[in-house]
Amino acid sequence: MNRADLAVVADGYWYATLGPLLLLKPPQLMMFLGPVPVPMVRPLGLVTTAWGTLLVNEQFHATVGHKEVATVACGSNACAATALAALAAKSRNKIFLGALSAQMAAFSAWQFAALRS
């Protein structure tokens, strides 16, 4: 397993862990997701879980191509980091959404660095 694959699989496990948490909508998490509309949290969790499962699937990597999967994951993390930063700017609780944004940006940077090597 090369560095790009490791970065994508780690990212997939992160998404596959975050998704069910969003699906459950615990009250402790909802107060941190301030500007996200409540009806959108469960669909967001479902999509997040599906995306994480897809990134972890080795057959998907073999079918599409390892470099292509890493490129798409890198781009999606950059978009997610930007969206979370925008939500953090509008939120009363900036720390949680800002930390998630920073984590997505770090995953994107890791994948980009792995692609370039």
C-alpha positions as CSV (number, residue, x, y, z in Angstrom):
1,M,0.0,0.0,0.0
2,N,1.5,3.3,-1.1
3,R,1.2,6.6,0.8
4,A,-1.7,7.9,-1.3
5,D,-3.7,4.7,-0.6
6,L,-3.0,5.0,3.1
7,A,-4.2,8.6,3.1
8,V,-7.4,7.6,1.3
9,V,-8.1,4.7,3.6
10,A,-7.5,6.7,6.7
11,D,-9.8,9.4,5.3
12,G,-12.4,6.7,4.5
13,Y,-12.4,5.4,8.1
14,W,-12.7,8.9,9.4
15,Y,-15.8,9.5,7.2
16,A,-17.2,6.1,8.0
17,T,-16.9,7.0,11.7
18,L,-18.3,10.5,11.5
19,G,-21.3,9.5,9.4
20,P,-23.1,7.3,11.9
21,L,-22.6,9.9,14.6
22,L,-24.4,12.4,12.4
23,L,-27.1,9.8,11.7
24,L,-27.8,9.4,15.4
25,K,-28.0,13.2,16.0
26,P,-27.0,13.3,19.6
27,P,-28.0,16.5,21.4
28,Q,-24.4,17.1,22.4
29,L,-23.4,17.2,18.7
30,M,-26.3,19.3,17.6
31,M,-25.3,22.3,19.6
32,F,-22.0,22.3,17.9
33,L,-23.5,22.2,14.4
34,G,-25.3,25.5,14.9
35,P,-25.8,26.9,11.4
36,V,-26.5,23.4,9.8
37,P,-30.3,23.0,9.4
38,V,-31.5,20.1,11.7
39,P,-33.4,18.3,8.8
40,M,-30.1,18.2,6.9
41,V,-28.0,16.4,9.5
42,R,-29.3,12.9,8.9
43,P,-28.9,13.0,5.1
44,L,-25.5,14.5,5.6
45,G,-24.6,11.5,7.9
46,L,-25.9,9.0,5.3
47,V,-23.8,10.6,2.6
48,T,-20.8,10.8,4.8
49,T,-21.1,7.1,5.8
50,A,-21.5,6.1,2.1
51,W,-18.5,8.1,1.0
52,G,-16.3,6.7,3.8
53,T,-17.4,3.1,2.9
54,L,-16.6,3.8,-0.7
55,L,-13.1,5.2,0.1
56,V,-12.3,2.1,2.2
57,N,-13.5,-0.4,-0.4
58,E,-10.4,-1.9,-2.2
59,Q,-12.4,-3.0,-5.2
60,F,-13.4,0.6,-5.8
61,H,-9.7,1.6,-5.8
62,A,-8.8,-1.2,-8.3
63,T,-11.7,-0.4,-10.6
64,V,-11.4,3.4,-10.8
65,G,-7.6,3.7,-10.2
66,H,-5.7,4.5,-7.1
67,K,-4.4,7.9,-8.2
68,E,-7.9,9.0,-9.4
69,V,-9.5,8.0,-6.1
70,A,-6.8,9.9,-4.1
71,T,-7.3,12.9,-6.4
72,V,-11.1,12.9,-5.8
73,A,-10.7,12.4,-2.1
74,C,-8.2,15.3,-1.9
75,G,-10.6,17.6,-3.8
76,S,-13.6,16.6,-1.7
77,N,-11.7,17.2,1.5
78,A,-10.6,20.7,0.2
79,C,-14.3,21.5,-0.5
80,A,-15.4,20.1,2.8
81,A,-12.8,22.2,4.6
82,T,-14.0,25.3,2.8
83,A,-17.6,24.6,3.6
84,L,-16.9,23.9,7.3
85,A,-14.8,27.1,7.5
86,A,-17.8,29.1,6.1
87,L,-20.1,27.5,8.6
88,A,-17.7,28.1,11.4
89,A,-17.7,31.8,10.5
90,K,-21.5,32.0,10.9
91,S,-21.6,29.7,14.0
92,R,-21.7,30.8,17.6
93,N,-19.4,27.8,18.4
94,K,-16.5,28.4,16.1
95,I,-14.1,26.0,17.7
96,F,-15.8,22.7,16.8
97,L,-16.5,23.5,13.2
98,G,-13.1,25.2,12.8
99,A,-11.4,22.1,14.2
100,L,-13.3,19.9,11.7
101,S,-12.4,22.3,8.9
102,A,-8.7,22.1,9.9
103,Q,-8.9,18.3,10.0
104,M,-10.4,18.1,6.5
105,A,-7.7,20.6,5.3
106,A,-5.0,18.4,6.9
107,F,-6.4,15.3,5.2
108,S,-6.4,17.1,1.9
109,A,-2.9,18.3,2.3
110,W,-1.7,14.8,3.2
111,Q,-3.4,13.3,0.2
112,F,-2.0,16.1,-2.1
113,A,1.6,15.5,-0.7
114,A,1.1,11.7,-1.2
115,L,0.0,12.3,-4.8
116,R,3.1,14.4,-5.6
117,S,5.5,11.9,-4.2
